[in-house]
Amino acid sequence: MSGGMESMSSRLSQKIGNGGANGEQHTREWCGHFQMPLHYPRYTQADYETMPEWKLDCLLREYGLPIIGDVDHKRKFAMGSFLWPH
């Protein structure tokens, strides 16, 4: 494995526009590939019980959660993660 932390850091950087008055480039550092979504999912238990597997995969991936197991396991995991008892 070559490159070390410097190449990892350069891969996690993203150039952001011509920010300054002098036209300089700014760089934003990312800590991995996860970015917290703006909204908490607002699905009901009935929604999760009928949600297709591809949509469950997208939802779990969006929140950085594991996408393993069969569709029943993913449903139970999503409900356990996002539904709160009243």
PDB file with SEQRES, HELIX, SHEET and CRYST1 records, atoms N, CA, C and O in Angstrom:
SEQRES   1 A   86  MET SER GLY GLY MET GLU SER MET SER SER ARG LEU SER          
SEQRES   2 A   86  GLN LYS ILE GLY ASN GLY GLY ALA ASN GLY GLU GLN HIS          
SEQRES   3 A   86  THR ARG GLU TRP CYS GLY HIS PHE GLN MET PRO LEU HIS          
SEQRES   4 A   86  TYR PRO ARG TYR THR GLN ALA ASP TYR GLU THR MET PRO          
SEQRES   5 A   86  GLU TRP LYS LEU ASP CYS LEU LEU ARG GLU TYR GLY LEU          
SEQRES   6 A   86  PRO ILE ILE GLY ASP VAL ASP HIS LYS ARG LYS PHE ALA          
SEQRES   7 A   86  MET GLY SER PHE LEU TRP PRO HIS                              
HELIX    1 AA1 GLY A    4  ARG A   11  1                                   8    
HELIX    2 AA2 GLN A   45  THR A   50  1                                   6    
HELIX    3 AA3 GLU A   53  GLU A   62  1                                  10    
HELIX    4 AA4 VAL A   71  PHE A   82  1                                  12    
SHEET    1 AA1 2 SER A  13  ILE A  16  0                                        
SHEET    2 AA1 2 HIS A  26  GLU A  29 -1                                        
CRYST1    1.000    1.000    1.000  90.00  90.00  90.00 P 1           1          
ATOM      1  N   MET A   1       0.839  -1.169   0.000  1.00  0.00           N  
ATOM      2  CA  MET A   1       0.000   0.000   0.000  1.00  0.00           C  
ATOM      3  C   MET A   1       0.884   1.232   0.000  1.00  0.00           C  
ATOM      4  O   MET A   1       1.763   1.361   0.852  1.00  0.00           O  
ATOM      5  N   SER A   2       0.668   2.137  -0.937  1.00  0.00           N  
ATOM      6  CA  SER A   2       1.517   3.312  -1.003  1.00  0.00           C  
ATOM      7  C   SER A   2       0.678   4.567  -0.875  1.00  0.00           C  
ATOM      8  O   SER A   2      -0.546   4.529  -1.006  1.00  0.00           O  
ATOM      9  N   GLY A   3       1.336   5.658  -0.622  1.00  0.00           N  
ATOM     10  CA  GLY A   3       0.637   6.935  -0.585  1.00  0.00           C  
ATOM     11  C   GLY A   3       0.422   7.452   0.813  1.00  0.00           C  
ATOM     12  O   GLY A   3       0.511   8.661   1.029  1.00  0.00           O  
ATOM     13  N   GLY A   4       0.146   6.603   1.763  1.00  0.00           N  
ATOM     14  CA  GLY A   4      -0.035   7.014   3.141  1.00  0.00           C  
ATOM     15  C   GLY A   4      -1.162   8.011   3.341  1.00  0.00           C  
ATOM     16  O   GLY A   4      -2.090   8.092   2.537  1.00  0.00           O  
ATOM     17  N   MET A   5      -1.064   8.766   4.425  1.00  0.00           N  
ATOM     18  CA  MET A   5      -2.123   9.697   4.803  1.00  0.00           C  
ATOM     19  C   MET A   5      -2.219  10.888   3.848  1.00  0.00           C  
ATOM     20  O   MET A   5      -3.308  11.428   3.654  1.00  0.00           O  
ATOM     21  N   GLU A   6      -1.104  11.306   3.249  1.00  0.00           N  
ATOM     22  CA  GLU A   6      -1.165  12.463   2.365  1.00  0.00           C  
ATOM     23  C   GLU A   6      -2.057  12.209   1.159  1.00  0.00           C  
ATOM     24  O   GLU A   6      -2.857  13.066   0.786  1.00  0.00           O  
ATOM     25  N   SER A   7      -1.922  11.021   0.538  1.00  0.00           N  
ATOM     26  CA  SER A   7      -2.766  10.743  -0.620  1.00  0.00           C  
ATOM     27  C   SER A   7      -4.208  10.543  -0.194  1.00  0.00           C  
ATOM     28  O   SER A   7      -5.121  10.900  -0.938  1.00  0.00           O  
ATOM     29  N   MET A   8      -4.441   9.973   1.002  1.00  0.00           N  
ATOM     30  CA  MET A   8      -5.794   9.806   1.521  1.00  0.00           C  
ATOM     31  C   MET A   8      -6.423  11.177   1.734  1.00  0.00           C  
ATOM     32  O   MET A   8      -7.581  11.399   1.380  1.00  0.00           O  
ATOM     33  N   SER A   9      -5.659  12.084   2.310  1.00  0.00           N  
ATOM     34  CA  SER A   9      -6.160  13.429   2.564  1.00  0.00           C  
ATOM     35  C   SER A   9      -6.495  14.140   1.270  1.00  0.00           C  
ATOM     36  O   SER A   9      -7.508  14.835   1.191  1.00  0.00           O  
ATOM     37  N   SER A  10      -5.664  13.979   0.259  1.00  0.00           N  
ATOM     38  CA  SER A  10      -5.936  14.655  -1.003  1.00  0.00           C  
ATOM     39  C   SER A  10      -7.154  14.070  -1.698  1.00  0.00           C  
ATOM     40  O   SER A  10      -7.836  14.781  -2.437  1.00  0.00           O  
ATOM     41  N   ARG A  11      -7.449  12.779  -1.478  1.00  0.00           N  
ATOM     42  CA  ARG A  11      -8.642  12.182  -2.061  1.00  0.00           C  
ATOM     43  C   ARG A  11      -9.895  12.643  -1.340  1.00  0.00           C  
ATOM     44  O   ARG A  11     -10.971  12.655  -1.936  1.00  0.00           O  
ATOM     45  N   LEU A  12      -9.786  13.023  -0.070  1.00  0.00           N  
ATOM     46  CA  LEU A  12     -10.946  13.436   0.701  1.00  0.00           C  
ATOM     47  C   LEU A  12     -11.186  14.938   0.621  1.00  0.00           C  
ATOM     48  O   LEU A  12     -12.140  15.447   1.209  1.00  0.00           O  
ATOM     49  N   SER A  13     -10.333  15.643  -0.096  1.00  0.00           N  
ATOM     50  CA  SER A  13     -10.498  17.083  -0.257  1.00  0.00           C  
ATOM     51  C   SER A  13     -11.399  17.369  -1.438  1.00  0.00           C  
ATOM     52  O   SER A  13     -11.477  16.587  -2.386  1.00  0.00           O  
ATOM     53  N   GLN A  14     -12.073  18.495  -1.367  1.00  0.00           N  
ATOM     54  CA  GLN A  14     -12.927  18.906  -2.474  1.00  0.00           C  
ATOM     55  C   GLN A  14     -12.689  20.382  -2.710  1.00  0.00           C  
ATOM     56  O   GLN A  14     -12.707  21.182  -1.775  1.00  0.00           O  
ATOM     57  N   LYS A  15     -12.466  20.738  -3.959  1.00  0.00           N  
ATOM     58  CA  LYS A  15     -12.292  22.138  -4.309  1.00  0.00           C  
ATOM     59  C   LYS A  15     -13.642  22.829  -4.271  1.00  0.00           C  
ATOM     60  O   LYS A  15     -14.639  22.282  -4.741  1.00  0.00           O  
ATOM     61  N   ILE A  16     -13.674  24.015  -3.719  1.00  0.00           N  
ATOM     62  CA  ILE A  16     -14.909  24.783  -3.637  1.00  0.00           C  
ATOM     63  C   ILE A  16     -14.683  26.112  -4.339  1.00  0.00           C  
ATOM     64  O   ILE A  16     -13.875  26.924  -3.890  1.00  0.00           O  
ATOM     65  N   GLY A  17     -15.386  26.337  -5.426  1.00  0.00           N  
ATOM     66  CA  GLY A  17     -15.469  27.591  -6.180  1.00  0.00           C  
ATOM     67  C   GLY A  17     -14.299  28.537  -6.113  1.00  0.00           C  
ATOM     68  O   GLY A  17     -13.242  28.207  -5.574  1.00  0.00           O  
ATOM     69  N   ASN A  18     -14.493  29.700  -6.657  1.00  0.00           N  
ATOM     70  CA  ASN A  18     -13.524  30.790  -6.610  1.00  0.00           C  
ATOM     71  C   ASN A  18     -13.915  31.708  -5.463  1.00  0.00           C  
ATOM     72  O   ASN A  18     -14.413  32.812  -5.680  1.00  0.00           O  
ATOM     73  N   GLY A  19     -13.682  31.234  -4.229  1.00  0.00           N  
ATOM     74  CA  GLY A  19     -14.205  31.872  -3.037  1.00  0.00           C  
ATOM     75  C   GLY A  19     -13.740  33.278  -2.757  1.00  0.00           C  
ATOM     76  O   GLY A  19     -14.578  34.124  -2.443  1.00  0.00           O  
ATOM     77  N   GLY A  20     -12.476  33.582  -2.847  1.00  0.00           N  
ATOM     78  CA  GLY A  20     -11.999  34.873  -2.389  1.00  0.00           C  
ATOM     79  C   GLY A  20     -12.041  35.949  -3.460  1.00  0.00           C  
ATOM     80  O   GLY A  20     -12.280  35.683  -4.638  1.00  0.00           O  
ATOM     81  N   ALA A  21     -11.801  37.161  -3.013  1.00  0.00           N  
ATOM     82  CA  ALA A  21     -11.788  38.301  -3.933  1.00  0.00           C  
ATOM     83  C   ALA A  21     -10.655  38.159  -4.937  1.00  0.00           C  
ATOM     84  O   ALA A  21     -10.739  38.683  -6.047  1.00  0.00           O  
ATOM     85  N   ASN A  22      -9.603  37.459  -4.558  1.00  0.00           N  
ATOM     86  CA  ASN A  22      -8.459  37.273  -5.447  1.00  0.00           C  
ATOM     87  C   ASN A  22      -8.626  36.057  -6.345  1.00  0.00           C  
ATOM     88  O   ASN A  22      -7.701  35.697  -7.072  1.00  0.00           O  
ATOM     89  N   GLY A  23      -9.792  35.419  -6.306  1.00  0.00           N  
ATOM     90  CA  GLY A  23     -10.036  34.251  -7.138  1.00  0.00           C  
ATOM     91  C   GLY A  23      -9.355  32.995  -6.639  1.00  0.00           C  
ATOM     92  O   GLY A  23      -9.183  32.040  -7.397  1.00  0.00           O  
ATOM     93  N   GLU A  24      -8.957  32.980  -5.354  1.00  0.00           N  
ATOM     94  CA  GLU A  24      -8.260  31.798  -4.841  1.00  0.00           C  
ATOM     95  C   GLU A  24      -9.228  30.640  -4.642  1.00  0.00           C  
ATOM     96  O   GLU A  24     -10.423  30.842  -4.424  1.00  0.00           O  
ATOM     97  N   GLN A  25      -8.703  29.442  -4.719  1.00  0.00           N  
ATOM     98  CA  GLN A  25      -9.482  28.223  -4.501  1.00  0.00           C  
ATOM     99  C   GLN A  25      -9.455  27.876  -3.022  1.00  0.00           C  
ATOM    100  O   GLN A  25      -8.407  27.966  -2.382  1.00  0.00           O  
ATOM    101  N   HIS A  26     -10.590  27.483  -2.479  1.00  0.00           N  
ATOM    102  CA  HIS A  26     -10.663  27.003  -1.100  1.00  0.00           C  
ATOM    103  C   HIS A  26     -10.846  25.494  -1.142  1.00  0.00           C  
ATOM    104  O   HIS A  26     -11.432  24.957  -2.082  1.00  0.00           O  
ATOM    105  N   THR A  27     -10.352  24.829  -0.138  1.00  0.00           N  
ATOM    106  CA  THR A  27     -10.474  23.380  -0.050  1.00  0.00           C  
ATOM    107  C   THR A  27     -11.194  23.022   1.232  1.00  0.00           C  
ATOM    108  O   THR A  27     -10.871  23.533   2.304  1.00  0.00           O  
ATOM    109  N   ARG A  28     -12.189  22.126   1.112  1.00  0.00           N  
ATOM    110  CA  ARG A  28     -12.916  21.640   2.290  1.00  0.00           C  
ATOM    111  C   ARG A  28     -12.483  20.199   2.519  1.00  0.00           C  
ATOM    112  O   ARG A  28     -12.470  19.394   1.588  1.00  0.00           O  
ATOM    113  N   GLU A  29     -12.131  19.876   3.754  1.00  0.00           N  
ATOM    114  CA  GLU A  29     -11.718  18.516   4.103  1.00  0.00           C  
ATOM    115  C   GLU A  29     -12.938  17.709   4.526  1.00  0.00           C  
ATOM    116  O   GLU A  29     -13.782  18.197   5.278  1.00  0.00           O  
ATOM    117  N   TRP A  30     -13.029  16.487   4.048  1.00  0.00           N  
ATOM    118  CA  TRP A  30     -14.106  15.574   4.428  1.00  0.00           C  
ATOM    119  C   TRP A  30     -13.540  14.543   5.379  1.00  0.00           C  
ATOM    120  O   TRP A  30     -12.394  14.122   5.222  1.00  0.00           O  
ATOM    121  N   CYS A  31     -14.312  14.133   6.353  1.00  0.00           N  
ATOM    122  CA  CYS A  31     -13.922  13.063   7.274  1.00  0.00           C  
ATOM    123  C   CYS A  31     -14.632  11.792   6.823  1.00  0.00           C  
ATOM    124  O   CYS A  31     -15.600  11.369   7.456  1.00  0.00           O  
ATOM    125  N   GLY A  32     -14.173  11.190   5.755  1.00  0.00           N  
ATOM    126  CA  GLY A  32     -14.814   9.996   5.212  1.00  0.00           C  
ATOM    127  C   GLY A  32     -15.841  10.392   4.166  1.00  0.00           C  
ATOM    128  O   GLY A  32     -15.776  11.483   3.599  1.00  0.00           O  
ATOM    129  N   HIS A  33     -16.791   9.498   3.914  1.00  0.00           N  
ATOM    130  CA  HIS A  33     -17.763   9.728   2.857  1.00  0.00           C  
ATOM    131  C   HIS A  33     -19.170   9.963   3.372  1.00  0.00           C  
ATOM    132  O   HIS A  33     -20.092  10.122   2.573  1.00  0.00           O  
ATOM    133  N   PHE A  34     -19.363   9.989   4.683  1.00  0.00           N  
ATOM    134  CA  PHE A  34     -20.699  10.142   5.250  1.00  0.00           C  
ATOM    135  C   PHE A  34     -20.989  11.608   5.532  1.00  0.00           C  
ATOM    136  O   PHE A  34     -20.162  12.312   6.110  1.00  0.00           O  
ATOM    137  N   GLN A  35     -22.152  12.057   5.125  1.00  0.00           N  
ATOM    138  CA  GLN A  35     -22.614  13.390   5.463  1.00  0.00           C  
ATOM    139  C   GLN A  35     -24.026  13.245   6.028  1.00  0.00           C  
ATOM    140  O   GLN A  35     -24.902  12.690   5.364  1.00  0.00           O  
ATOM    141  N   MET A  36     -24.252  13.730   7.228  1.00  0.00           N  
ATOM    142  CA  MET A  36     -25.548  13.572   7.889  1.00  0.00           C  
ATOM    143  C   MET A  36     -26.652  14.203   7.052  1.00  0.00           C  
ATOM    144  O   MET A  36     -26.568  15.379   6.701  1.00  0.00           O  
ATOM    145  N   PRO A  37     -27.679  13.438   6.731  1.00  0.00           N  
ATOM    146  CA  PRO A  37     -28.819  14.005   6.010  1.00  0.00           C  
ATOM    147  C   PRO A  37     -29.490  15.095   6.836  1.00  0.00           C  
ATOM    148  O   PRO A  37     -29.404  15.093   8.064  1.00  0.00           O  
ATOM    149  N   LEU A  38     -30.149  16.012   6.168  1.00  0.00           N  
ATOM    150  CA  LEU A  38     -30.772  17.134   6.853  1.00  0.00           C  
ATOM    151  C   LEU A  38     -31.988  16.749   7.688  1.00  0.00           C  
ATOM    152  O   LEU A  38     -32.256  17.372   8.716  1.00  0.00           O  
ATOM    153  N   HIS A  39     -32.714  15.741   7.263  1.00  0.00           N  
ATOM    154  CA  HIS A  39     -33.961  15.391   7.934  1.00  0.00           C  
ATOM    155  C   HIS A  39     -33.946  13.952   8.425  1.00  0.00           C  
ATOM    156  O   HIS A  39     -33.376  13.065   7.788  1.00  0.00           O  
ATOM    157  N   TYR A  40     -34.581  13.742   9.563  1.00  0.00           N  
ATOM    158  CA  TYR A  40     -34.784  12.408  10.108  1.00  0.00           C  
ATOM    159  C   TYR A  40     -35.913  11.759   9.302  1.00  0.00           C  
ATOM    160  O   TYR A  40     -36.905  12.428   9.011  1.00  0.00           O  
ATOM    161  N   PRO A  41     -35.796  10.483   8.934  1.00  0.00           N  
ATOM    162  CA  PRO A  41     -36.863   9.866   8.138  1.00  0.00           C  
ATOM    163  C   PRO A  41     -38.196   9.860   8.889  1.00  0.00           C  
ATOM    164  O   PRO A  41     -38.243   9.580  10.087  1.00  0.00           O  
ATOM    165  N   ARG A  42     -39.266  10.168   8.179  1.00  0.00           N  
ATOM    166  CA  ARG A  42     -40.590  10.263   8.804  1.00  0.00           C  
ATOM    167  C   ARG A  42     -41.532   9.206   8.248  1.00  0.00           C  
ATOM    168  O   ARG A  42     -42.658   9.505   7.851  1.00  0.00           O  
ATOM    169  N   TYR A  43     -41.065   7.987   8.224  1.00  0.00           N  
ATOM    170  CA  TYR A  43     -41.895   6.880   7.763  1.00  0.00           C  
ATOM    171  C   TYR A  43     -42.595   6.247   8.959  1.00  0.00           C  
ATOM    172  O   TYR A  43     -42.089   6.288  10.081  1.00  0.00           O  
ATOM    173  N   THR A  44     -43.740   5.673   8.716  1.00  0.00           N  
ATOM    174  CA  THR A  44     -44.464   4.946   9.758  1.00  0.00           C  
ATOM    175  C   THR A  44     -44.056   3.477   9.712  1.00  0.00           C  
ATOM    176  O   THR A  44     -43.361   3.048   8.790  1.00  0.00           O  
ATOM    177  N   GLN A  45     -44.485   2.717  10.701  1.00  0.00           N  
ATOM    178  CA  GLN A  45     -44.194   1.293  10.700  1.00  0.00           C  
ATOM    179  C   GLN A  45     -44.805   0.636   9.473  1.00  0.00           C  
ATOM    180  O   GLN A  45     -44.190  -0.240   8.866  1.00  0.00           O  
ATOM    181  N   ALA A  46     -46.016   1.054   9.101  1.00  0.00           N  
ATOM    182  CA  ALA A  46     -46.665   0.501   7.900  1.00  0.00           C  
ATOM    183  C   ALA A  46     -45.842   0.802   6.652  1.00  0.00           C  
ATOM    184  O   ALA A  46     -45.756  -0.032   5.751  1.00  0.00           O  
ATOM    185  N   ASP A  47     -45.231   1.997   6.591  1.00  0.00           N  
ATOM    186  CA  ASP A  47     -44.374   2.345   5.449  1.00  0.00           C  
ATOM    187  C   ASP A  47     -43.191   1.386   5.352  1.00  0.00           C  
ATOM    188  O   ASP A  47     -42.878   0.883   4.273  1.00  0.00           O  
ATOM    189  N   TYR A  48     -42.534   1.137   6.490  1.00  0.00           N  
ATOM    190  CA  TYR A  48     -41.380   0.235   6.485  1.00  0.00           C  
ATOM    191  C   TYR A  48     -41.789  -1.192   6.115  1.00  0.00           C  
ATOM    192  O   TYR A  48     -41.049  -1.891   5.423  1.00  0.00           O  
ATOM    193  N   GLU A  49     -42.956  -1.622   6.572  1.00  0.00           N  
ATOM    194  CA  GLU A  49     -43.399  -2.984   6.311  1.00  0.00           C  
ATOM    195  C   GLU A  49     -43.700  -3.239   4.840  1.00  0.00           C  
ATOM    196  O   GLU A  49     -43.660  -4.388   4.399  1.00  0.00           O  
ATOM    197  N   THR A  50     -43.998  -2.199   4.074  1.00  0.00           N  
ATOM    198  CA  THR A  50     -44.296  -2.353   2.646  1.00  0.00           C  
ATOM    199  C   THR A  50     -43.216  -1.758   1.744  1.00  0.00           C  
ATOM    200  O   THR A  50     -43.322  -1.840   0.521  1.00  0.00           O  
ATOM    201  N   MET A  51     -42.194  -1.170   2.324  1.00  0.00           N  
ATOM    202  CA  MET A  51     -41.138  -0.506   1.554  1.00  0.00           C  
ATOM    203  C   MET A  51     -40.347  -1.544   0.750  1.00  0.00           C  
ATOM    204  O   MET A  51     -39.935  -2.567   1.298  1.00  0.00           O  
ATOM    205  N   PRO A  52     -40.133  -1.285  -0.553  1.00  0.00           N  
ATOM    206  CA  PRO A  52     -39.329  -2.222  -1.355  1.00  0.00           C  
ATOM    207  C   PRO A  52     -37.873  -2.240  -0.887  1.00  0.00           C  
ATOM    208  O   PRO A  52     -37.377  -1.270  -0.312  1.00  0.00           O  
ATOM    209  N   GLU A  53     -37.211  -3.345  -1.141  1.00  0.00           N  
ATOM    210  CA  GLU A  53     -35.844  -3.526  -0.657  1.00  0.00           C  
ATOM    211  C   GLU A  53     -34.902  -2.442  -1.170  1.00  0.00           C  
ATOM    212  O   GLU A  53     -34.052  -1.967  -0.418  1.00  0.00           O  
ATOM    213  N   TRP A  54     -35.031  -2.044  -2.424  1.00  0.00           N  
ATOM    214  CA  TRP A  54     -34.131  -1.021  -2.968  1.00  0.00           C  
ATOM    215  C   TRP A  54     -34.264   0.298  -2.206  1.00  0.00           C  
ATOM    216  O   TRP A  54     -33.278   1.013  -2.022  1.00  0.00           O  
ATOM    217  N   LYS A  55     -35.477   0.619  -1.764  1.00  0.00           N  
ATOM    218  CA  LYS A  55     -35.684   1.863  -1.024  1.00  0.00           C  
ATOM    219  C   LYS A  55     -35.100   1.758   0.381  1.00  0.00           C  
ATOM    220  O   LYS A  55     -34.531   2.721   0.895  1.00  0.00           O  
ATOM    221  N   LEU A  56     -35.240   0.581   1.004  1.00  0.00           N  
ATOM    222  CA  LEU A  56     -34.601   0.345   2.298  1.00  0.00           C  
ATOM    223  C   LEU A  56     -33.090   0.491   2.182  1.00  0.00           C  
ATOM    224  O   LEU A  56     -32.456   1.112   3.034  1.00  0.00           O  
ATOM    225  N   ASP A  57     -32.510  -0.084   1.122  1.00  0.00           N  
ATOM    226  CA  ASP A  57     -31.070   0.018   0.894  1.00  0.00           C  
ATOM    227  C   ASP A  57     -30.644   1.473   0.780  1.00  0.00           C  
ATOM    228  O   ASP A  57     -29.647   1.876   1.378  1.00  0.00           O  
ATOM    229  N   CYS A  58     -31.392   2.265   0.016  1.00  0.00           N  
ATOM    230  CA  CYS A  58     -31.068   3.689  -0.163  1.00  0.00           C  
ATOM    231  C   CYS A  58     -31.142   4.434   1.165  1.00  0.00           C  
ATOM    232  O   CYS A  58     -30.265   5.240   1.477  1.00  0.00           O  
ATOM    233  N   LEU A  59     -32.177   4.169   1.940  1.00  0.00           N  
ATOM    234  CA  LEU A  59     -32.361   4.834   3.224  1.00  0.00           C  
ATOM    235  C   LEU A  59     -31.227   4.489   4.187  1.00  0.00           C  
ATOM    236  O   LEU A  59     -30.645   5.380   4.807  1.00  0.00           O  
ATOM    237  N   LEU A  60     -30.918   3.214   4.313  1.00  0.00           N  
ATOM    238  CA  LEU A  60     -29.849   2.795   5.215  1.00  0.00           C  
ATOM    239  C   LEU A  60     -28.503   3.362   4.766  1.00  0.00           C  
ATOM    240  O   LEU A  60     -27.712   3.812   5.594  1.00  0.00           O  
ATOM    241  N   ARG A  61     -28.243   3.342   3.470  1.00  0.00           N  
ATOM    242  CA  ARG A  61     -26.994   3.875   2.935  1.00  0.00           C  
ATOM    243  C   ARG A  61     -26.886   5.374   3.212  1.00  0.00           C  
ATOM    244  O   ARG A  61     -25.811   5.866   3.557  1.00  0.00           O  
ATOM    245  N   GLU A  62     -27.994   6.101   3.064  1.00  0.00           N  
ATOM    246  CA  GLU A  62     -28.000   7.543   3.277  1.00  0.00           C  
ATOM    247  C   GLU A  62     -27.591   7.900   4.712  1.00  0.00           C  
ATOM    248  O   GLU A  62     -26.961   8.934   4.934  1.00  0.00           O  
ATOM    249  N   TYR A  63     -27.941   7.063   5.672  1.00  0.00           N  
ATOM    250  CA  TYR A  63     -27.612   7.313   7.070  1.00  0.00           C  
ATOM    251  C   TYR A  63     -26.363   6.567   7.523  1.00  0.00           C  
ATOM    252  O   TYR A  63     -26.051   6.551   8.714  1.00  0.00           O  
ATOM    253  N   GLY A  64     -25.649   5.952   6.590  1.00  0.00           N  
ATOM    254  CA  GLY A  64     -24.395   5.285   6.919  1.00  0.00           C  
ATOM    255  C   GLY A  64     -24.569   4.018   7.731  1.00  0.00           C  
ATOM    256  O   GLY A  64     -23.663   3.614   8.460  1.00  0.00           O  
ATOM    257  N   LEU A  65     -25.738   3.383   7.609  1.00  0.00           N  
ATOM    258  CA  LEU A  65     -26.024   2.156   8.354  1.00  0.00           C  
ATOM    259  C   LEU A  65     -25.745   0.934   7.490  1.00  0.00           C  
ATOM    260  O   LEU A  65     -25.771   1.031   6.263  1.00  0.00           O  
ATOM    261  N   PRO A  66     -25.478  -0.214   8.109  1.00  0.00           N  
ATOM    262  CA  PRO A  66     -25.154  -1.419   7.335  1.00  0.00           C  
ATOM    263  C   PRO A  66     -26.332  -1.909   6.495  1.00  0.00           C  
ATOM    264  O   PRO A  66     -27.488  -1.866   6.915  1.00  0.00           O  
ATOM    265  N   ILE A  67     -25.998  -2.368   5.310  1.00  0.00           N  
ATOM    266  CA  ILE A  67     -27.002  -2.897   4.380  1.00  0.00           C  
ATOM    267  C   ILE A  67     -26.707  -4.381   4.213  1.00  0.00           C  
ATOM    268  O   ILE A  67     -26.181  -4.812   3.186  1.00  0.00           O  
ATOM    269  N   ILE A  68     -27.054  -5.154   5.237  1.00  0.00           N  
ATOM    270  CA  ILE A  68     -26.773  -6.594   5.201  1.00  0.00           C  
ATOM    271  C   ILE A  68     -28.041  -7.362   5.544  1.00  0.00           C  
ATOM    272  O   ILE A  68     -28.963  -6.829   6.161  1.00  0.00           O  
ATOM    273  N   GLY A  69     -28.066  -8.600   5.139  1.00  0.00           N  
ATOM    274  CA  GLY A  69     -29.193  -9.463   5.451  1.00  0.00           C  
ATOM    275  C   GLY A  69     -30.271  -9.417   4.390  1.00  0.00           C  
ATOM    276  O   GLY A  69     -30.157  -8.718   3.383  1.00  0.00           O  
ATOM    277  N   ASP A  70     -31.316 -10.177   4.642  1.00  0.00           N  
ATOM    278  CA  ASP A  70     -32.423 -10.195   3.682  1.00  0.00           C  
ATOM    279  C   ASP A  70     -33.346  -9.005   3.939  1.00  0.00           C  
ATOM    280  O   ASP A  70     -33.125  -8.220   4.861  1.00  0.00           O  
ATOM    281  N   VAL A  71     -34.375  -8.885   3.116  1.00  0.00           N  
ATOM    282  CA  VAL A  71     -35.262  -7.721   3.198  1.00  0.00           C  
ATOM    283  C   VAL A  71     -35.961  -7.637   4.552  1.00  0.00           C  
ATOM    284  O   VAL A  71     -36.177  -6.536   5.059  1.00  0.00           O  
ATOM    285  N   ASP A  72     -36.319  -8.767   5.146  1.00  0.00           N  
ATOM    286  CA  ASP A  72     -36.961  -8.752   6.468  1.00  0.00           C  
ATOM    287  C   ASP A  72     -36.015  -8.204   7.537  1.00  0.00           C  
ATOM    288  O   ASP A  72     -36.418  -7.425   8.401  1.00  0.00           O  
ATOM    289  N   HIS A  73     -34.748  -8.626   7.463  1.00  0.00           N  
ATOM    290  CA  HIS A  73     -33.751  -8.127   8.411  1.00  0.00           C  
ATOM    291  C   HIS A  73     -33.571  -6.618   8.242  1.00  0.00           C  
ATOM    292  O   HIS A  73     -33.495  -5.894   9.235  1.00  0.00           O  
ATOM    293  N   LYS A  74     -33.503  -6.137   7.001  1.00  0.00           N  
ATOM    294  CA  LYS A  74     -33.332  -4.701   6.739  1.00  0.00           C  
ATOM    295  C   LYS A  74     -34.528  -3.908   7.253  1.00  0.00           C  
ATOM    296  O   LYS A  74     -34.362  -2.824   7.812  1.00  0.00           O  
ATOM    297  N   ARG A  75     -35.737  -4.445   7.064  1.00  0.00           N  
ATOM    298  CA  ARG A  75     -36.950  -3.768   7.570  1.00  0.00           C  
ATOM    299  C   ARG A  75     -36.900  -3.632   9.085  1.00  0.00           C  
ATOM    300  O   ARG A  75     -37.139  -2.555   9.631  1.00  0.00           O  
ATOM    301  N   LYS A  76     -36.584  -4.741   9.758  1.00  0.00           N  
ATOM    302  CA  LYS A  76     -36.521  -4.717  11.217  1.00  0.00           C  
ATOM    303  C   LYS A  76     -35.435  -3.765  11.706  1.00  0.00           C  
ATOM    304  O   LYS A  76     -35.625  -3.047  12.687  1.00  0.00           O  
ATOM    305  N   PHE A  77     -34.301  -3.764  11.019  1.00  0.00           N  
ATOM    306  CA  PHE A  77     -33.205  -2.882  11.399  1.00  0.00           C  
ATOM    307  C   PHE A  77     -33.617  -1.419  11.215  1.00  0.00           C  
ATOM    308  O   PHE A  77     -33.366  -0.593  12.092  1.00  0.00           O  
ATOM    309  N   ALA A  78     -34.246  -1.093  10.083  1.00  0.00           N  
ATOM    310  CA  ALA A  78     -34.691   0.282   9.832  1.00  0.00           C  
ATOM    311  C   ALA A  78     -35.730   0.715  10.863  1.00  0.00           C  
ATOM    312  O   ALA A  78     -35.666   1.832  11.375  1.00  0.00           O  
ATOM    313  N   MET A  79     -36.684  -0.161  11.169  1.00  0.00           N  
ATOM    314  CA  MET A  79     -37.703   0.182  12.164  1.00  0.00           C  
ATOM    315  C   MET A  79     -37.072   0.382  13.540  1.00  0.00           C  
ATOM    316  O   MET A  79     -37.458   1.294  14.270  1.00  0.00           O  
ATOM    317  N   GLY A  80     -36.110  -0.460  13.895  1.00  0.00           N  
ATOM    318  CA  GLY A  80     -35.427  -0.311  15.175  1.00  0.00           C  
ATOM    319  C   GLY A  80     -34.580   0.948  15.249  1.00  0.00           C  
ATOM    320  O   GLY A  80     -34.395   1.521  16.323  1.00  0.00           O  
ATOM    321  N   SER A  81     -34.067   1.376  14.100  1.00  0.00           N  
ATOM    322  CA  SER A  81     -33.216   2.558  14.065  1.00  0.00           C  
ATOM    323  C   SER A  81     -34.013   3.855  14.025  1.00  0.00           C  
ATOM    324  O   SER A  81     -33.613   4.848  14.633  1.00  0.00           O  
ATOM    325  N   PHE A  82     -35.137   3.855  13.315  1.00  0.00           N  
ATOM    326  CA  PHE A  82     -35.825   5.119  13.048  1.00  0.00           C  
ATOM    327  C   PHE A  82     -37.178   5.294  13.737  1.00  0.00           C  
ATOM    328  O   PHE A  82     -37.668   6.419  13.833  1.00  0.00           O  
ATOM    329  N   LEU A  83     -37.794   4.211  14.217  1.00  0.00           N  
ATOM    330  CA  LEU A  83     -39.071   4.363  14.907  1.00  0.00           C  
ATOM    331  C   LEU A  83     -38.829   4.420  16.408  1.00  0.00           C  
ATOM    332  O   LEU A  83     -38.086   3.611  16.964  1.00  0.00           O  
ATOM    333  N   TRP A  84     -39.458   5.374  17.043  1.00  0.00           N  
ATOM    334  CA  TRP A  84     -39.330   5.516  18.484  1.00  0.00           C  
ATOM    335  C   TRP A  84     -40.649   5.156  19.117  1.00  0.00           C  
ATOM    336  O   TRP A  84     -41.707   5.554  18.629  1.00  0.00           O  
ATOM    337  N   PRO A  85     -40.597   4.403  20.204  1.00  0.00           N  
ATOM    338  CA  PRO A  85     -41.858   4.080  20.899  1.00  0.00           C  
ATOM    339  C   PRO A  85     -42.475   5.351  21.487  1.00  0.00           C  
ATOM    340  O   PRO A  85     -41.763   6.247  21.940  1.00  0.00           O  
ATOM    341  N   HIS A  86     -43.779   5.412  21.474  1.00  0.00           N  
ATOM    342  CA  HIS A  86     -44.471   6.607  21.983  1.00  0.00           C  
ATOM    343  C   HIS A  86     -44.690   6.509  23.456  1.00  0.00           C  
ATOM    344  O   HIS A  86     -45.256   7.422  24.058  1.00  0.00           O  
TER     345      HIS A  86                                                      
END                                                                             
